[in-house]
Amino acid sequence: METSQKMTKRAPPLQLFKAIVWLVLFTTVVITMVTLFTARLGTSRSMQVQRRAMPTYLFRQRSDFVEKDKFTSPNCTARTKLALTKTHKTGGTTLMQIFHRYAYLHNLSVVLPTVTHPGRMNLFYLHGLIPKNYLPPQAKAHGYDMLIYHTKYNKENYTKLLGKDAVFITILREPLSHLKSQFNFFNLAEKFKLTGPQPLFQFLQDPGMYDHGRTGSHGTKSPMSKDLGMSRTVLDDITNSMDTLRPGESPNASVLATIETFIAKISKEMDLVMITDYYDESLVMLKRLMCWELRDILYFKMLSFSYETKAEHIPPALVENHRKWDIVDYHLYKHFNRTFWKKVNELGDDFRAETAHFKTVHFSVLKHCTIDNPHNQGVLVVPESRWNPSFTVTYEFCTLLKYGQLCYMSLLYDRNLRYTIRKKPNPGPKSRVVREYSPHCALCETLATDCTMCTKISQDCTLNEYITHLFLEKQLSHFDTSLSNNRRTINGQNQEEFRADG
């Protein structure tokens, strides 16, 4: 009993044992942390020593990323000589507007029709690209820069006007989508006297039964190939040959050889074949080809309509009928769509990234330039990227972006005439037509005494478009105010001018 009590007294209390355990654990943790900190500090010092001793470019990963987003001007010069073969119903009017704006802002000479009626952009297509049908260039020594209206493609004729350095461009659309657009825009159901609930379906049952007229812009027999220069005779021969085929039978070798020869010719002569179905990708490719800036390819859609058959599903059997009827355009589109995407793949990830960037910028600009957009702040600043320098989108630029095609034609026509007749004496009293009241004419007569197309401009342009034109032509000036030179106060005293030199 006594021995047991002595042992109990000698044994350390339980609390003392726990305290010792916690002390050991704490000491271990502290030692571990100190060791890790010392090692980390040593590593950091070692890296600093190494960084001082090694080339700095090895330690610029972050700054390289920043520099990657800085714009570097491309090692090329912007090209201005351009020939567009404007195919019908392929988005060509929107493309033409891009070229209109570029020519207008850079004071380039466009091959302009001599007539001024609303159908003037079809003059060359209907009556040929002959001297009596177009105005002389603004500067004879420089010649023409752009041919952008509907014409029947002929490289020799184009080259005579623009020179050998011209860039040749056209645009193609998926044939069935193209047919739907034709049906709506040209009202082909009425033309072909189709009265059923689905006139397009009715037409595709037997296209040759309804479309037996001449091949042309309103026709459905490979119209894009016709615009690109395939003769009517050859197209008719191909169609007649296709009509003799039994269901499932392939075209004969002669037909395929004729088509392949035609495609090879276009492929050789065109610098760029754009694809309507991939419009933004095509525009970025155009930008790179022409060495233009991103803002040069911004656009508003022109002549784009909503119609029932646009998204309508066409039964496979009817699609096959169309492939047979529209055989050249199908082969043409298939070839250039394939080569287009081959080129995209060759350009790689940077091209895809630039296209995505362009789409983002384009959407922002469209929002900014939309009427009554509450987010508008007057000026949209587009930040710098590796594909574009920073630039601003003003309301004046929005106006230029949305000029109608006839307005651009009239303003370019007006500019052309003023360049060519500016030194001629005043012809005398103005005609009764010009004296008719119009806010455009009032401005033109008061502020631009050499305006030669006052009435025509008032028909084709809004007052806002015309005033913007006068500012850009320097007929109006932001500096012409009550405080300008030679302006006087009501007491006849001159306003003191600001002097930059103090």
PLY file of the C-alpha trace (Angstrom):
ply
format ascii 1.0
element vertex 502
property float x
property float y
property float z
element edge 501
property int vertex1
property int vertex2
end_header
0.00 0.00 0.00
2.77 2.39 0.96
4.82 1.38 -2.14
1.84 2.07 -4.40
1.40 5.56 -2.96
5.14 6.35 -3.51
4.92 5.28 -7.16
1.89 7.51 -7.64
3.75 10.49 -6.18
6.85 9.89 -8.39
4.87 9.56 -11.69
4.59 12.88 -13.62
1.12 14.35 -13.73
-0.88 13.82 -16.92
-1.01 17.56 -17.59
2.80 17.82 -17.52
3.04 14.98 -20.05
0.63 16.73 -22.46
2.56 20.00 -22.12
5.79 18.25 -23.07
4.16 16.68 -26.16
2.78 20.03 -27.39
6.17 21.69 -26.80
7.89 19.06 -28.94
5.33 19.47 -31.75
5.56 23.26 -31.66
9.37 23.15 -31.76
9.22 20.78 -34.75
6.84 23.07 -36.67
8.97 26.16 -35.97
12.15 24.44 -37.09
10.42 23.22 -40.29
9.11 26.70 -41.16
12.47 28.33 -40.53
14.17 25.74 -42.71
11.68 26.25 -45.58
11.91 30.04 -45.35
15.71 29.93 -45.38
15.70 27.62 -48.39
13.21 29.84 -50.25
15.24 32.95 -49.47
18.37 31.27 -50.70
16.67 30.19 -53.91
15.33 33.70 -54.49
18.78 35.23 -54.00
20.25 32.60 -56.26
17.70 33.42 -59.00
18.43 37.11 -58.63
22.14 36.47 -59.04
21.44 34.28 -62.08
19.10 36.89 -63.55
21.81 39.54 -63.28
24.27 37.24 -64.97
21.99 35.92 -67.77
20.44 37.80 -70.77
17.31 39.74 -69.80
15.21 38.46 -72.72
15.01 35.07 -71.00
12.93 36.63 -68.23
10.41 38.61 -70.31
7.55 36.16 -70.71
5.05 38.57 -69.21
6.31 41.61 -71.10
6.39 39.56 -74.31
2.67 38.87 -73.84
2.03 42.61 -73.51
4.13 43.40 -76.58
2.23 40.76 -78.51
-0.90 42.88 -78.11
0.79 46.00 -79.45
0.16 46.89 -83.07
3.08 46.54 -85.41
2.62 48.15 -88.79
2.81 45.50 -91.51
5.76 45.52 -93.84
3.70 46.46 -96.87
2.05 49.42 -98.60
-1.70 49.80 -98.90
-2.90 48.88 -102.36
-5.50 50.98 -104.15
-5.81 49.45 -107.63
-8.72 47.06 -107.40
-11.12 45.32 -109.79
-14.24 43.78 -108.28
-16.31 41.41 -110.37
-19.57 42.13 -108.59
-21.68 38.99 -108.88
-25.42 39.38 -108.35
-27.02 38.54 -104.96
-23.85 37.48 -103.19
-23.35 40.35 -100.73
-21.55 42.32 -103.42
-23.36 45.59 -102.65
-22.07 45.56 -99.08
-18.60 44.87 -100.44
-19.01 47.66 -102.98
-19.86 50.04 -100.12
-16.61 49.17 -98.37
-14.76 50.07 -101.57
-16.90 53.18 -102.05
-15.92 54.44 -98.59
-12.24 53.65 -99.06
-12.14 55.40 -102.44
-14.10 58.37 -101.09
-11.87 58.88 -98.03
-8.63 58.42 -99.97
-9.71 60.53 -102.94
-9.35 57.66 -105.40
-10.71 57.59 -108.91
-13.55 55.13 -109.48
-14.73 54.08 -112.95
-18.11 55.86 -112.88
-21.00 55.47 -115.33
-21.90 58.56 -117.35
-25.63 58.28 -116.61
-27.25 59.31 -113.32
-30.50 57.33 -113.28
-31.14 54.85 -110.40
-30.06 51.82 -112.45
-26.71 53.33 -113.34
-24.63 50.72 -111.53
-25.84 48.17 -114.10
-24.81 50.28 -117.11
-21.54 48.43 -117.71
-23.25 45.04 -117.30
-25.95 45.82 -119.82
-24.11 47.96 -122.38
-20.45 47.10 -121.99
-17.35 48.65 -120.53
-16.70 51.12 -123.35
-15.38 54.71 -123.08
-18.68 56.44 -123.85
-20.21 54.71 -120.82
-17.79 55.99 -118.16
-16.40 59.33 -117.00
-12.72 60.18 -117.43
-10.52 59.67 -114.35
-10.16 62.53 -111.86
-6.49 62.87 -112.74
-5.48 61.70 -116.19
-1.86 61.14 -115.17
-2.91 58.79 -112.38
-5.73 56.99 -114.15
-8.38 54.88 -112.48
-8.08 53.14 -109.12
-11.21 51.02 -108.78
-13.81 49.26 -110.90
-16.53 48.09 -108.50
-19.86 48.01 -110.36
-21.64 45.18 -112.15
-19.72 44.20 -115.27
-19.28 41.09 -117.37
-15.87 39.87 -116.35
-13.10 40.28 -118.88
-9.59 40.56 -117.50
-8.21 42.24 -120.60
-10.76 45.05 -120.40
-10.19 45.48 -116.68
-6.43 45.67 -117.12
-6.71 48.34 -119.83
-8.49 50.60 -117.35
-6.63 49.83 -114.13
-3.21 48.60 -115.16
-1.40 45.33 -114.53
-0.99 45.95 -110.80
-4.72 45.81 -110.06
-5.96 43.26 -107.54
-8.75 41.05 -108.94
-11.52 40.11 -106.52
-14.90 38.42 -106.71
-17.36 36.79 -104.31
-19.38 33.56 -104.46
-22.34 32.23 -102.49
-23.60 28.72 -101.76
-25.81 28.05 -104.82
-29.04 27.05 -103.06
-28.82 30.06 -100.73
-28.11 32.14 -103.82
-31.25 30.85 -105.52
-33.39 31.71 -102.49
-32.06 35.26 -102.54
-32.76 35.55 -106.27
-36.30 34.29 -105.81
-37.00 36.97 -103.25
-35.17 39.96 -104.75
-36.18 39.47 -108.39
-39.66 38.17 -107.52
-39.10 35.08 -109.64
-42.31 33.42 -108.47
-44.28 36.09 -110.30
-41.93 36.06 -113.27
-42.29 32.28 -113.65
-46.04 32.47 -112.92
-45.80 30.18 -109.89
-48.96 30.49 -107.84
-48.76 27.62 -105.36
-48.08 27.88 -101.61
-44.40 26.92 -102.06
-43.31 28.42 -105.38
-39.63 27.59 -104.84
-40.49 23.91 -104.36
-42.64 24.03 -107.46
-39.80 25.57 -109.45
-37.27 22.98 -108.28
-39.48 20.12 -109.46
-38.44 21.06 -113.00
-36.39 24.31 -113.31
-36.15 24.05 -117.09
-39.94 24.16 -117.43
-40.06 27.67 -115.94
-36.69 29.29 -116.61
-36.29 29.02 -120.37
-35.20 32.58 -120.98
-31.71 33.91 -121.61
-29.08 33.29 -118.99
-28.29 36.44 -117.03
-28.43 38.11 -113.65
-32.14 37.27 -113.27
-31.70 33.74 -114.56
-31.13 30.66 -112.42
-28.86 28.73 -114.77
-25.41 29.12 -113.17
-25.73 32.92 -112.89
-22.51 33.41 -110.91
-20.54 31.64 -113.64
-22.22 33.86 -116.20
-21.14 36.97 -114.27
-17.60 35.59 -114.25
-17.46 35.35 -118.00
-18.78 31.92 -119.04
-20.55 32.44 -122.34
-24.28 31.93 -122.72
-23.67 29.39 -125.49
-21.44 27.22 -123.33
-23.90 27.38 -120.43
-26.77 26.40 -122.70
-24.78 23.47 -124.10
-23.98 22.24 -120.60
-27.61 22.55 -119.50
-28.85 20.72 -122.59
-26.36 17.94 -121.94
-27.50 17.65 -118.33
-31.13 17.39 -119.44
-30.38 14.15 -121.29
-29.04 12.37 -118.21
-31.06 9.69 -116.50
-31.54 9.89 -112.70
-28.26 9.09 -110.95
-26.20 9.28 -114.16
-23.01 11.35 -114.03
-22.22 14.21 -116.42
-20.13 13.21 -119.41
-16.39 13.84 -119.49
-16.70 16.72 -121.98
-18.99 18.69 -119.66
-16.75 18.16 -116.65
-13.66 19.13 -118.67
-15.33 22.38 -119.78
-16.23 23.22 -116.18
-12.76 22.42 -114.88
-11.14 24.54 -117.58
-13.36 27.46 -116.63
-12.60 27.07 -112.93
-8.86 26.88 -113.63
-9.06 30.15 -115.59
-10.88 31.99 -112.79
-8.52 30.51 -110.20
-5.51 31.78 -112.14
-6.86 35.27 -112.75
-8.44 36.09 -109.39
-6.29 37.21 -106.49
-9.09 36.58 -104.01
-12.41 34.75 -104.26
-14.45 35.71 -101.21
-17.23 33.53 -99.80
-20.52 35.17 -98.80
-21.24 32.46 -96.24
-18.00 33.40 -94.43
-18.13 37.13 -94.89
-15.97 38.27 -91.97
-13.27 35.70 -92.68
-13.28 36.89 -96.29
-12.94 40.53 -95.24
-9.99 39.81 -92.98
-8.36 37.99 -95.90
-9.11 41.04 -98.07
-7.56 43.33 -95.44
-4.36 41.33 -95.44
-4.21 41.13 -99.23
-4.71 44.89 -99.66
-2.59 45.86 -96.62
-5.50 47.92 -95.28
-6.47 48.73 -91.70
-9.17 47.02 -89.69
-11.50 50.01 -89.80
-11.32 49.97 -93.60
-13.34 46.74 -93.69
-16.10 47.70 -91.23
-19.52 47.56 -92.84
-23.29 47.78 -92.62
-25.22 45.13 -94.53
-26.76 46.48 -97.72
-29.75 44.99 -99.54
-30.10 42.28 -96.91
-33.70 41.14 -96.53
-35.76 38.76 -94.45
-37.99 36.36 -96.40
-39.80 33.10 -95.74
-37.68 30.75 -97.86
-34.40 32.02 -96.35
-34.34 29.35 -93.64
-36.70 26.92 -95.36
-35.50 23.32 -95.59
-35.41 22.04 -99.16
-36.04 18.29 -99.65
-32.95 16.37 -100.85
-34.58 15.33 -104.13
-35.20 18.98 -105.03
-31.67 19.91 -104.04
-30.39 17.27 -106.47
-32.55 18.79 -109.19
-30.94 22.13 -108.49
-27.44 20.65 -108.54
-28.15 19.29 -111.99
-29.64 22.57 -113.25
-27.04 24.84 -111.63
-24.10 22.47 -112.18
-21.39 25.01 -113.07
-22.08 27.20 -110.03
-22.02 24.16 -107.75
-18.63 23.07 -109.08
-17.37 26.66 -108.94
-18.48 27.15 -105.34
-17.19 23.77 -104.20
-13.73 24.47 -105.62
-13.32 27.97 -104.22
-14.88 27.15 -100.86
-12.36 24.33 -100.52
-9.40 26.51 -101.54
-10.63 29.29 -99.25
-10.52 27.07 -96.19
-7.20 25.62 -97.28
-5.88 29.17 -97.19
-7.46 29.78 -93.77
-5.73 26.69 -92.39
-2.42 27.83 -93.87
-2.77 31.22 -92.18
-3.33 29.42 -88.88
-4.40 30.51 -85.41
-3.40 34.15 -85.82
-5.87 34.54 -88.70
-8.66 32.93 -86.67
-7.86 35.15 -83.71
-7.88 38.25 -85.90
-11.25 37.26 -87.35
-12.70 36.81 -83.86
-11.27 40.21 -82.89
-12.75 41.83 -85.99
-16.18 40.39 -85.23
-16.01 41.84 -81.71
-14.95 45.28 -82.93
-17.51 45.21 -85.73
-20.34 44.43 -83.30
-19.26 47.28 -81.02
-19.18 49.71 -83.94
-22.63 48.61 -85.13
-24.03 49.25 -81.65
-22.35 52.63 -81.48
-23.66 53.66 -84.90
-27.24 52.54 -84.23
-29.78 55.34 -83.97
-30.96 56.19 -80.44
-28.57 53.75 -78.80
-28.56 54.91 -75.14
-24.98 53.69 -74.67
-23.58 56.08 -77.27
-21.12 58.56 -75.81
-20.34 60.48 -78.97
-17.07 58.76 -79.81
-16.25 55.09 -79.61
-12.58 54.39 -78.94
-11.40 51.05 -80.33
-8.31 50.05 -78.37
-5.05 48.97 -79.92
-4.48 45.31 -80.62
-1.82 43.40 -82.49
-4.03 43.69 -85.60
-4.96 47.37 -85.44
-3.80 50.69 -84.02
-6.22 52.44 -81.70
-8.83 54.45 -83.57
-12.02 56.38 -82.89
-15.45 55.97 -84.44
-17.19 59.32 -84.62
-20.75 60.00 -85.72
-19.31 61.32 -88.99
-17.70 57.93 -89.58
-21.00 56.26 -88.71
-22.62 58.36 -91.43
-19.97 57.27 -93.95
-20.52 53.69 -92.87
-24.20 53.92 -93.74
-24.19 56.01 -96.91
-26.52 54.53 -99.51
-24.84 53.15 -102.63
-26.55 55.71 -104.89
-25.47 58.53 -102.56
-21.83 57.45 -102.78
-22.13 57.25 -106.56
-23.59 60.77 -106.76
-20.97 62.26 -104.44
-18.13 60.58 -106.32
-19.70 61.72 -109.58
-19.92 65.28 -108.21
-16.30 65.19 -107.08
-15.16 63.79 -110.43
-16.89 66.58 -112.36
-15.52 69.28 -110.07
-12.00 67.91 -110.58
-12.38 67.87 -114.35
-14.26 71.17 -114.87
-13.13 73.24 -111.88
-11.06 75.60 -114.06
-13.86 76.26 -116.54
-15.65 79.64 -116.29
-19.02 79.95 -114.66
-21.58 78.72 -117.24
-23.94 81.58 -116.43
-27.37 81.75 -114.77
-28.43 78.64 -112.97
-31.12 76.52 -114.46
-34.68 76.55 -113.20
-34.20 72.99 -111.86
-31.29 74.04 -109.65
-33.24 77.05 -108.37
-35.98 74.77 -107.07
-35.97 74.80 -103.28
-34.09 72.01 -101.54
-32.03 72.23 -98.36
-29.29 70.38 -100.23
-29.37 72.86 -103.10
-29.51 75.81 -100.73
-26.33 74.61 -99.04
-24.75 73.69 -102.33
-25.42 77.08 -103.91
-24.39 79.03 -100.82
-21.34 77.07 -99.70
-20.15 75.06 -102.68
-20.44 77.23 -105.75
-18.97 74.56 -108.02
-21.45 71.86 -107.00
-22.56 70.36 -110.31
-25.07 67.75 -109.16
-27.12 69.58 -106.60
-30.50 68.14 -107.53
-29.16 64.63 -108.01
-27.46 64.67 -104.63
-30.66 65.81 -102.98
-32.43 62.79 -104.48
-29.82 60.21 -103.48
-28.46 61.53 -100.16
-29.93 62.69 -96.89
-29.14 66.18 -95.63
-26.92 64.64 -92.94
-24.98 62.69 -95.57
-24.54 65.81 -97.68
-23.36 67.99 -94.79
-20.85 65.30 -93.83
-19.70 65.34 -97.46
-19.23 69.13 -97.37
-17.10 68.88 -94.24
-14.93 66.14 -95.73
-14.60 68.11 -98.96
-13.56 71.12 -96.86
-16.49 73.15 -98.19
-17.44 73.57 -94.53
-14.99 73.99 -91.66
-15.21 73.43 -87.91
-13.02 76.54 -87.55
-15.51 78.81 -89.32
-17.13 80.37 -86.24
-18.06 83.76 -84.84
-14.50 84.00 -83.45
-12.77 83.29 -86.75
-10.56 85.78 -88.59
-12.35 88.84 -90.00
-15.36 88.29 -87.73
-16.37 91.41 -85.86
-18.37 92.18 -82.75
-21.54 94.24 -82.95
-19.38 97.29 -82.18
-17.16 96.58 -85.18
-14.13 95.42 -83.22
-12.04 92.44 -84.27
-11.97 89.45 -81.92
-8.44 88.81 -80.66
-7.10 85.57 -82.13
-5.42 82.81 -80.13
-1.70 82.63 -80.87
0.07 79.31 -80.43
3.39 81.08 -79.86
1.97 83.05 -76.94
0 1
1 2
2 3
3 4
4 5
5 6
6 7
7 8
8 9
9 10
10 11
11 12
12 13
13 14
14 15
15 16
16 17
17 18
18 19
19 20
20 21
21 22
22 23
23 24
24 25
25 26
26 27
27 28
28 29
29 30
30 31
31 32
32 33
33 34
34 35
35 36
36 37
37 38
38 39
39 40
40 41
41 42
42 43
43 44
44 45
45 46
46 47
47 48
48 49
49 50
50 51
51 52
52 53
53 54
54 55
55 56
56 57
57 58
58 59
59 60
60 61
61 62
62 63
63 64
64 65
65 66
66 67
67 68
68 69
69 70
70 71
71 72
72 73
73 74
74 75
75 76
76 77
77 78
78 79
79 80
80 81
81 82
82 83
83 84
84 85
85 86
86 87
87 88
88 89
89 90
90 91
91 92
92 93
93 94
94 95
95 96
96 97
97 98
98 99
99 100
100 101
101 102
102 103
103 104
104 105
105 106
106 107
107 108
108 109
109 110
110 111
111 112
112 113
113 114
114 115
115 116
116 117
117 118
118 119
119 120
120 121
121 122
122 123
123 124
124 125
125 126
126 127
127 128
128 129
129 130
130 131
131 132
132 133
133 134
134 135
135 136
136 137
137 138
138 139
139 140
140 141
141 142
142 143
143 144
144 145
145 146
146 147
147 148
148 149
149 150
150 151
151 152
152 153
153 154
154 155
155 156
156 157
157 158
158 159
159 160
160 161
161 162
162 163
163 164
164 165
165 166
166 167
167 168
168 169
169 170
170 171
171 172
172 173
173 174
174 175
175 176
176 177
177 178
178 179
179 180
180 181
181 182
182 183
183 184
184 185
185 186
186 187
187 188
188 189
189 190
190 191
191 192
192 193
193 194
194 195
195 196
196 197
197 198
198 199
199 200
200 201
201 202
202 203
203 204
204 205
205 206
206 207
207 208
208 209
209 210
210 211
211 212
212 213
213 214
214 215
215 216
216 217
217 218
218 219
219 220
220 221
221 222
222 223
223 224
224 225
225 226
226 227
227 228
228 229
229 230
230 231
231 232
232 233
233 234
234 235
235 236
236 237
237 238
238 239
239 240
240 241
241 242
242 243
243 244
244 245
245 246
246 247
247 248
248 249
249 250
250 251
251 252
252 253
253 254
254 255
255 256
256 257
257 258
258 259
259 260
260 261
261 262
262 263
263 264
264 265
265 266
266 267
267 268
268 269
269 270
270 271
271 272
272 273
273 274
274 275
275 276
276 277
277 278
278 279
279 280
280 281
281 282
282 283
283 284
284 285
285 286
286 287
287 288
288 289
289 290
290 291
291 292
292 293
293 294
294 295
295 296
296 297
297 298
298 299
299 300
300 301
301 302
302 303
303 304
304 305
305 306
306 307
307 308
308 309
309 310
310 311
311 312
312 313
313 314
314 315
315 316
316 317
317 318
318 319
319 320
320 321
321 322
322 323
323 324
324 325
325 326
326 327
327 328
328 329
329 330
330 331
331 332
332 333
333 334
334 335
335 336
336 337
337 338
338 339
339 340
340 341
341 342
342 343
343 344
344 345
345 346
346 347
347 348
348 349
349 350
350 351
351 352
352 353
353 354
354 355
355 356
356 357
357 358
358 359
359 360
360 361
361 362
362 363
363 364
364 365
365 366
366 367
367 368
368 369
369 370
370 371
371 372
372 373
373 374
374 375
375 376
376 377
377 378
378 379
379 380
380 381
381 382
382 383
383 384
384 385
385 386
386 387
387 388
388 389
389 390
390 391
391 392
392 393
393 394
394 395
395 396
396 397
397 398
398 399
399 400
400 401
401 402
402 403
403 404
404 405
405 406
406 407
407 408
408 409
409 410
410 411
411 412
412 413
413 414
414 415
415 416
416 417
417 418
418 419
419 420
420 421
421 422
422 423
423 424
424 425
425 426
426 427
427 428
428 429
429 430
430 431
431 432
432 433
433 434
434 435
435 436
436 437
437 438
438 439
439 440
440 441
441 442
442 443
443 444
444 445
445 446
446 447
447 448
448 449
449 450
450 451
451 452
452 453
453 454
454 455
455 456
456 457
457 458
458 459
459 460
460 461
461 462
462 463
463 464
464 465
465 466
466 467
467 468
468 469
469 470
470 471
471 472
472 473
473 474
474 475
475 476
476 477
477 478
478 479
479 480
480 481
481 482
482 483
483 484
484 485
485 486
486 487
487 488
488 489
489 490
490 491
491 492
492 493
493 494
494 495
495 496
496 497
497 498
498 499
499 500
500 501
